[in-house]
Amino acid sequence: MKRILMKGNEAIARSAILGGCEAFFGYPITPQNEIPEYLSRYMP
C-alpha cells in the first residue's frame, strides 16, 4: 500500500470518498473547512 502524507481533515474527506460518500453538507467554519474544500475538489 502506498503511503500518503496528509492532514487529518484531508484524511477524513479522502476516507469518505473511498467509503462511497456521494454527497456532503456543511457550513464553512474552522476547523473543519478543509473537509468540504477537499470533497468539492475530489468527489466525482
mmCIF file as Biopython writes it, N, C-alpha, C and O atoms, coordinates in Angstrom:
data_model
#
loop_
_atom_site.group_PDB
_atom_site.id
_atom_site.type_symbol
_atom_site.label_atom_id
_atom_site.label_alt_id
_atom_site.label_comp_id
_atom_site.label_asym_id
_atom_site.label_entity_id
_atom_site.label_seq_id
_atom_site.pdbx_PDB_ins_code
_atom_site.Cartn_x
_atom_site.Cartn_y
_atom_site.Cartn_z
_atom_site.occupancy
_atom_site.B_iso_or_equiv
_atom_site.auth_seq_id
_atom_site.auth_asym_id
_atom_site.pdbx_PDB_model_num
ATOM 1   N N  . MET A ? 1  ? 0.845   -1.171 0.000   1.0 0.0 1  A 1 
ATOM 2   C CA . MET A ? 1  ? 0.000   0.000  0.000   1.0 0.0 1  A 1 
ATOM 3   C C  . MET A ? 1  ? 0.894   1.239  0.000   1.0 0.0 1  A 1 
ATOM 4   O O  . MET A ? 1  ? 1.860   1.327  0.757   1.0 0.0 1  A 1 
ATOM 5   N N  . LYS A ? 2  ? 0.556   2.175  -0.850  1.0 0.0 2  A 1 
ATOM 6   C CA . LYS A ? 2  ? 1.308   3.423  -0.953  1.0 0.0 2  A 1 
ATOM 7   C C  . LYS A ? 2  ? 0.970   4.335  0.228   1.0 0.0 2  A 1 
ATOM 8   O O  . LYS A ? 2  ? -0.198  4.499  0.578   1.0 0.0 2  A 1 
ATOM 9   N N  . ARG A ? 3  ? 1.992   4.923  0.835   1.0 0.0 3  A 1 
ATOM 10  C CA . ARG A ? 3  ? 1.783   5.853  1.944   1.0 0.0 3  A 1 
ATOM 11  C C  . ARG A ? 3  ? 1.627   7.267  1.405   1.0 0.0 3  A 1 
ATOM 12  O O  . ARG A ? 3  ? 2.359   7.695  0.514   1.0 0.0 3  A 1 
ATOM 13  N N  . ILE A ? 4  ? 0.661   7.977  1.963   1.0 0.0 4  A 1 
ATOM 14  C CA . ILE A ? 4  ? 0.395   9.354  1.562   1.0 0.0 4  A 1 
ATOM 15  C C  . ILE A ? 4  ? 0.414   10.218 2.818   1.0 0.0 4  A 1 
ATOM 16  O O  . ILE A ? 4  ? -0.255  9.902  3.802   1.0 0.0 4  A 1 
ATOM 17  N N  . LEU A ? 5  ? 1.169   11.295 2.788   1.0 0.0 5  A 1 
ATOM 18  C CA . LEU A ? 5  ? 1.222   12.227 3.906   1.0 0.0 5  A 1 
ATOM 19  C C  . LEU A ? 5  ? 0.179   13.317 3.680   1.0 0.0 5  A 1 
ATOM 20  O O  . LEU A ? 5  ? 0.208   14.009 2.662   1.0 0.0 5  A 1 
ATOM 21  N N  . MET A ? 6  ? -0.751  13.469 4.638   1.0 0.0 6  A 1 
ATOM 22  C CA . MET A ? 6  ? -1.794  14.483 4.517   1.0 0.0 6  A 1 
ATOM 23  C C  . MET A ? 6  ? -2.270  14.902 5.897   1.0 0.0 6  A 1 
ATOM 24  O O  . MET A ? 6  ? -1.965  14.250 6.896   1.0 0.0 6  A 1 
ATOM 25  N N  . LYS A ? 7  ? -3.014  15.985 5.944   1.0 0.0 7  A 1 
ATOM 26  C CA . LYS A ? 7  ? -3.583  16.481 7.193   1.0 0.0 7  A 1 
ATOM 27  C C  . LYS A ? 7  ? -4.744  15.585 7.622   1.0 0.0 7  A 1 
ATOM 28  O O  . LYS A ? 7  ? -5.296  14.841 6.811   1.0 0.0 7  A 1 
ATOM 29  N N  . GLY A ? 8  ? -5.106  15.662 8.891   1.0 0.0 8  A 1 
ATOM 30  C CA . GLY A ? 8  ? -6.192  14.847 9.426   1.0 0.0 8  A 1 
ATOM 31  C C  . GLY A ? 8  ? -7.524  15.078 8.738   1.0 0.0 8  A 1 
ATOM 32  O O  . GLY A ? 8  ? -8.231  14.120 8.427   1.0 0.0 8  A 1 
ATOM 33  N N  . ASN A ? 9  ? -7.880  16.343 8.494   1.0 0.0 9  A 1 
ATOM 34  C CA . ASN A ? 9  ? -9.149  16.645 7.827   1.0 0.0 9  A 1 
ATOM 35  C C  . ASN A ? 9  ? -9.167  16.117 6.399   1.0 0.0 9  A 1 
ATOM 36  O O  . ASN A ? 9  ? -10.205 15.659 5.920   1.0 0.0 9  A 1 
ATOM 37  N N  . GLU A ? 10 ? -8.033  16.178 5.719   1.0 0.0 10 A 1 
ATOM 38  C CA . GLU A ? 10 ? -7.947  15.624 4.367   1.0 0.0 10 A 1 
ATOM 39  C C  . GLU A ? 10 ? -8.108  14.107 4.411   1.0 0.0 10 A 1 
ATOM 40  O O  . GLU A ? 10 ? -8.735  13.526 3.525   1.0 0.0 10 A 1 
ATOM 41  N N  . ALA A ? 11 ? -7.551  13.465 5.426   1.0 0.0 11 A 1 
ATOM 42  C CA . ALA A ? 11 ? -7.692  12.013 5.573   1.0 0.0 11 A 1 
ATOM 43  C C  . ALA A ? 11 ? -9.151  11.630 5.797   1.0 0.0 11 A 1 
ATOM 44  O O  . ALA A ? 11 ? -9.621  10.628 5.259   1.0 0.0 11 A 1 
ATOM 45  N N  . ILE A ? 12 ? -9.868  12.422 6.588   1.0 0.0 12 A 1 
ATOM 46  C CA . ILE A ? 12 ? -11.294 12.171 6.815   1.0 0.0 12 A 1 
ATOM 47  C C  . ILE A ? 12 ? -12.063 12.281 5.503   1.0 0.0 12 A 1 
ATOM 48  O O  . ILE A ? 12 ? -12.885 11.421 5.190   1.0 0.0 12 A 1 
ATOM 49  N N  . ALA A ? 13 ? -11.799 13.334 4.739   1.0 0.0 13 A 1 
ATOM 50  C CA . ALA A ? 13 ? -12.501 13.545 3.470   1.0 0.0 13 A 1 
ATOM 51  C C  . ALA A ? 13 ? -12.166 12.445 2.470   1.0 0.0 13 A 1 
ATOM 52  O O  . ALA A ? 13 ? -13.056 11.936 1.789   1.0 0.0 13 A 1 
ATOM 53  N N  . ARG A ? 14 ? -10.896 12.078 2.375   1.0 0.0 14 A 1 
ATOM 54  C CA . ARG A ? 14 ? -10.489 11.015 1.448   1.0 0.0 14 A 1 
ATOM 55  C C  . ARG A ? 14 ? -11.138 9.687  1.834   1.0 0.0 14 A 1 
ATOM 56  O O  . ARG A ? 14 ? -11.573 8.932  0.965   1.0 0.0 14 A 1 
ATOM 57  N N  . SER A ? 15 ? -11.205 9.405  3.125   1.0 0.0 15 A 1 
ATOM 58  C CA . SER A ? 15 ? -11.846 8.179  3.598   1.0 0.0 15 A 1 
ATOM 59  C C  . SER A ? 15 ? -13.328 8.164  3.246   1.0 0.0 15 A 1 
ATOM 60  O O  . SER A ? 15 ? -13.876 7.122  2.888   1.0 0.0 15 A 1 
ATOM 61  N N  . ALA A ? 16 ? -13.974 9.320  3.349   1.0 0.0 16 A 1 
ATOM 62  C CA . ALA A ? 16 ? -15.389 9.407  2.985   1.0 0.0 16 A 1 
ATOM 63  C C  . ALA A ? 16 ? -15.584 9.083  1.508   1.0 0.0 16 A 1 
ATOM 64  O O  . ALA A ? 16 ? -16.509 8.355  1.148   1.0 0.0 16 A 1 
ATOM 65  N N  . ILE A ? 17 ? -14.721 9.618  0.653   1.0 0.0 17 A 1 
ATOM 66  C CA . ILE A ? 17 ? -14.812 9.347  -0.785  1.0 0.0 17 A 1 
ATOM 67  C C  . ILE A ? 17 ? -14.567 7.869  -1.062  1.0 0.0 17 A 1 
ATOM 68  O O  . ILE A ? 17 ? -15.326 7.241  -1.802  1.0 0.0 17 A 1 
ATOM 69  N N  . LEU A ? 18 ? -13.516 7.311  -0.475  1.0 0.0 18 A 1 
ATOM 70  C CA . LEU A ? 18 ? -13.202 5.896  -0.691  1.0 0.0 18 A 1 
ATOM 71  C C  . LEU A ? 18 ? -14.279 4.989  -0.115  1.0 0.0 18 A 1 
ATOM 72  O O  . LEU A ? 18 ? -14.448 3.859  -0.573  1.0 0.0 18 A 1 
ATOM 73  N N  . GLY A ? 19 ? -15.014 5.476  0.893   1.0 0.0 19 A 1 
ATOM 74  C CA . GLY A ? 19 ? -16.093 4.711  1.500   1.0 0.0 19 A 1 
ATOM 75  C C  . GLY A ? 19 ? -17.406 4.813  0.745   1.0 0.0 19 A 1 
ATOM 76  O O  . GLY A ? 19 ? -18.386 4.175  1.131   1.0 0.0 19 A 1 
ATOM 77  N N  . GLY A ? 20 ? -17.450 5.607  -0.329  1.0 0.0 20 A 1 
ATOM 78  C CA . GLY A ? 20 ? -18.651 5.685  -1.158  1.0 0.0 20 A 1 
ATOM 79  C C  . GLY A ? 20 ? -19.527 6.901  -0.918  1.0 0.0 20 A 1 
ATOM 80  O O  . GLY A ? 20 ? -20.670 6.926  -1.375  1.0 0.0 20 A 1 
ATOM 81  N N  . CYS A ? 21 ? -19.037 7.893  -0.225  1.0 0.0 21 A 1 
ATOM 82  C CA . CYS A ? 21 ? -19.814 9.113  0.016   1.0 0.0 21 A 1 
ATOM 83  C C  . CYS A ? 21 ? -20.204 9.744  -1.325  1.0 0.0 21 A 1 
ATOM 84  O O  . CYS A ? 21 ? -19.359 9.919  -2.204  1.0 0.0 21 A 1 
ATOM 85  N N  . GLU A ? 22 ? -21.480 10.082 -1.473  1.0 0.0 22 A 1 
ATOM 86  C CA . GLU A ? 22 ? -21.960 10.663 -2.722  1.0 0.0 22 A 1 
ATOM 87  C C  . GLU A ? 22 ? -22.416 12.109 -2.564  1.0 0.0 22 A 1 
ATOM 88  O O  . GLU A ? 22 ? -22.647 12.795 -3.560  1.0 0.0 22 A 1 
ATOM 89  N N  . ALA A ? 23 ? -22.547 12.582 -1.326  1.0 0.0 23 A 1 
ATOM 90  C CA . ALA A ? 23 ? -22.984 13.957 -1.083  1.0 0.0 23 A 1 
ATOM 91  C C  . ALA A ? 23 ? -22.428 14.427 0.252   1.0 0.0 23 A 1 
ATOM 92  O O  . ALA A ? 23 ? -22.136 13.622 1.136   1.0 0.0 23 A 1 
ATOM 93  N N  . PHE A ? 24 ? -22.286 15.734 0.384   1.0 0.0 24 A 1 
ATOM 94  C CA . PHE A ? 24 ? -21.854 16.291 1.662   1.0 0.0 24 A 1 
ATOM 95  C C  . PHE A ? 24 ? -22.552 17.616 1.888   1.0 0.0 24 A 1 
ATOM 96  O O  . PHE A ? 24 ? -22.894 18.326 0.943   1.0 0.0 24 A 1 
ATOM 97  N N  . PHE A ? 25 ? -22.754 17.932 3.135   1.0 0.0 25 A 1 
ATOM 98  C CA . PHE A ? 25 ? -23.406 19.172 3.526   1.0 0.0 25 A 1 
ATOM 99  C C  . PHE A ? 25 ? -22.604 19.763 4.675   1.0 0.0 25 A 1 
ATOM 100 O O  . PHE A ? 25 ? -22.191 19.035 5.578   1.0 0.0 25 A 1 
ATOM 101 N N  . GLY A ? 26 ? -22.384 21.040 4.655   1.0 0.0 26 A 1 
ATOM 102 C CA . GLY A ? 26 ? -21.618 21.635 5.733   1.0 0.0 26 A 1 
ATOM 103 C C  . GLY A ? 26 ? -21.696 23.139 5.713   1.0 0.0 26 A 1 
ATOM 104 O O  . GLY A ? 26 ? -22.131 23.752 4.738   1.0 0.0 26 A 1 
ATOM 105 N N  . TYR A ? 27 ? -21.269 23.710 6.802   1.0 0.0 27 A 1 
ATOM 106 C CA . TYR A ? 27 ? -21.195 25.159 6.940   1.0 0.0 27 A 1 
ATOM 107 C C  . TYR A ? 27 ? -19.722 25.515 7.032   1.0 0.0 27 A 1 
ATOM 108 O O  . TYR A ? 27 ? -19.018 24.974 7.885   1.0 0.0 27 A 1 
ATOM 109 N N  . PRO A ? 28 ? -19.236 26.405 6.184   1.0 0.0 28 A 1 
ATOM 110 C CA . PRO A ? 28 ? -17.794 26.679 6.115   1.0 0.0 28 A 1 
ATOM 111 C C  . PRO A ? 28 ? -17.244 27.442 7.328   1.0 0.0 28 A 1 
ATOM 112 O O  . PRO A ? 28 ? -17.124 28.667 7.311   1.0 0.0 28 A 1 
ATOM 113 N N  . ILE A ? 29 ? -16.917 26.686 8.373   1.0 0.0 29 A 1 
ATOM 114 C CA . ILE A ? 29 ? -16.287 27.272 9.555   1.0 0.0 29 A 1 
ATOM 115 C C  . ILE A ? 29 ? -15.046 26.469 9.899   1.0 0.0 29 A 1 
ATOM 116 O O  . ILE A ? 29 ? -14.922 25.311 9.500   1.0 0.0 29 A 1 
ATOM 117 N N  . THR A ? 30 ? -14.149 27.061 10.618  1.0 0.0 30 A 1 
ATOM 118 C CA . THR A ? 30 ? -12.975 26.314 11.057  1.0 0.0 30 A 1 
ATOM 119 C C  . THR A ? 30 ? -13.358 25.481 12.270  1.0 0.0 30 A 1 
ATOM 120 O O  . THR A ? 30 ? -14.301 25.872 12.958  1.0 0.0 30 A 1 
ATOM 121 N N  . PRO A ? 31 ? -12.724 24.396 12.585  1.0 0.0 31 A 1 
ATOM 122 C CA . PRO A ? 31 ? -11.517 23.857 11.977  1.0 0.0 31 A 1 
ATOM 123 C C  . PRO A ? 31 ? -11.783 22.845 10.871  1.0 0.0 31 A 1 
ATOM 124 O O  . PRO A ? 31 ? -10.839 22.258 10.342  1.0 0.0 31 A 1 
ATOM 125 N N  . GLN A ? 32 ? -13.033 22.625 10.510  1.0 0.0 32 A 1 
ATOM 126 C CA . GLN A ? 32 ? -13.319 21.598 9.504   1.0 0.0 32 A 1 
ATOM 127 C C  . GLN A ? 32 ? -13.414 22.144 8.087   1.0 0.0 32 A 1 
ATOM 128 O O  . GLN A ? 32 ? -13.898 21.434 7.206   1.0 0.0 32 A 1 
ATOM 129 N N  . ASN A ? 33 ? -12.980 23.357 7.827   1.0 0.0 33 A 1 
ATOM 130 C CA . ASN A ? 33 ? -13.034 23.959 6.489   1.0 0.0 33 A 1 
ATOM 131 C C  . ASN A ? 33 ? -12.406 23.084 5.418   1.0 0.0 33 A 1 
ATOM 132 O O  . ASN A ? 33 ? -12.895 23.043 4.289   1.0 0.0 33 A 1 
ATOM 133 N N  . GLU A ? 34 ? -11.340 22.389 5.752   1.0 0.0 34 A 1 
ATOM 134 C CA . GLU A ? 34 ? -10.614 21.606 4.755   1.0 0.0 34 A 1 
ATOM 135 C C  . GLU A ? 34 ? -11.434 20.427 4.241   1.0 0.0 34 A 1 
ATOM 136 O O  . GLU A ? 34 ? -11.221 19.979 3.114   1.0 0.0 34 A 1 
ATOM 137 N N  . ILE A ? 35 ? -12.358 19.920 5.036   1.0 0.0 35 A 1 
ATOM 138 C CA . ILE A ? 35 ? -13.142 18.753 4.620   1.0 0.0 35 A 1 
ATOM 139 C C  . ILE A ? 35 ? -14.034 19.087 3.426   1.0 0.0 35 A 1 
ATOM 140 O O  . ILE A ? 35 ? -13.916 18.416 2.400   1.0 0.0 35 A 1 
ATOM 141 N N  . PRO A ? 36 ? -14.931 20.096 3.498   1.0 0.0 36 A 1 
ATOM 142 C CA . PRO A ? 36 ? -15.747 20.393 2.312   1.0 0.0 36 A 1 
ATOM 143 C C  . PRO A ? 36 ? -14.926 20.883 1.125   1.0 0.0 36 A 1 
ATOM 144 O O  . PRO A ? 36 ? -15.296 20.637 -0.023  1.0 0.0 36 A 1 
ATOM 145 N N  . GLU A ? 37 ? -13.819 21.572 1.383   1.0 0.0 37 A 1 
ATOM 146 C CA . GLU A ? 37 ? -12.956 22.010 0.279   1.0 0.0 37 A 1 
ATOM 147 C C  . GLU A ? 37 ? -12.379 20.800 -0.451  1.0 0.0 37 A 1 
ATOM 148 O O  . GLU A ? 37 ? -12.383 20.757 -1.681  1.0 0.0 37 A 1 
ATOM 149 N N  . TYR A ? 38 ? -11.889 19.830 0.293   1.0 0.0 38 A 1 
ATOM 150 C CA . TYR A ? 38 ? -11.311 18.623 -0.302  1.0 0.0 38 A 1 
ATOM 151 C C  . TYR A ? 38 ? -12.397 17.843 -1.045  1.0 0.0 38 A 1 
ATOM 152 O O  . TYR A ? 38 ? -12.182 17.399 -2.173  1.0 0.0 38 A 1 
ATOM 153 N N  . LEU A ? 39 ? -13.562 17.675 -0.414  1.0 0.0 39 A 1 
ATOM 154 C CA . LEU A ? 39 ? -14.644 16.925 -1.051  1.0 0.0 39 A 1 
ATOM 155 C C  . LEU A ? 39 ? -15.107 17.596 -2.340  1.0 0.0 39 A 1 
ATOM 156 O O  . LEU A ? 39 ? -15.347 16.913 -3.336  1.0 0.0 39 A 1 
ATOM 157 N N  . SER A ? 40 ? -15.235 18.916 -2.337  1.0 0.0 40 A 1 
ATOM 158 C CA . SER A ? 40 ? -15.691 19.599 -3.550  1.0 0.0 40 A 1 
ATOM 159 C C  . SER A ? 40 ? -14.661 19.497 -4.669  1.0 0.0 40 A 1 
ATOM 160 O O  . SER A ? 40 ? -15.014 19.540 -5.847  1.0 0.0 40 A 1 
ATOM 161 N N  . ARG A ? 41 ? -13.404 19.363 -4.309  1.0 0.0 41 A 1 
ATOM 162 C CA . ARG A ? 41 ? -12.337 19.248 -5.306  1.0 0.0 41 A 1 
ATOM 163 C C  . ARG A ? 41 ? -12.238 17.837 -5.889  1.0 0.0 41 A 1 
ATOM 164 O O  . ARG A ? 41 ? -11.973 17.684 -7.081  1.0 0.0 41 A 1 
ATOM 165 N N  . TYR A ? 42 ? -12.447 16.803 -5.063  1.0 0.0 42 A 1 
ATOM 166 C CA . TYR A ? 42 ? -12.126 15.446 -5.496  1.0 0.0 42 A 1 
ATOM 167 C C  . TYR A ? 42 ? -13.313 14.496 -5.631  1.0 0.0 42 A 1 
ATOM 168 O O  . TYR A ? 42 ? -13.131 13.373 -6.101  1.0 0.0 42 A 1 
ATOM 169 N N  . MET A ? 43 ? -14.510 14.896 -5.242  1.0 0.0 43 A 1 
ATOM 170 C CA . MET A ? 43 ? -15.659 13.995 -5.407  1.0 0.0 43 A 1 
ATOM 171 C C  . MET A ? 43 ? -16.024 13.896 -6.884  1.0 0.0 43 A 1 
ATOM 172 O O  . MET A ? 43 ? -15.924 14.871 -7.629  1.0 0.0 43 A 1 
ATOM 173 N N  . PRO A ? 44 ? -16.448 12.709 -7.292  1.0 0.0 44 A 1 
ATOM 174 C CA . PRO A ? 44 ? -16.845 12.547 -8.710  1.0 0.0 44 A 1 
ATOM 175 C C  . PRO A ? 44 ? -18.098 13.321 -9.053  1.0 0.0 44 A 1 
ATOM 176 O O  . PRO A ? 44 ? -18.552 13.285 -10.197 1.0 0.0 44 A 1 
#
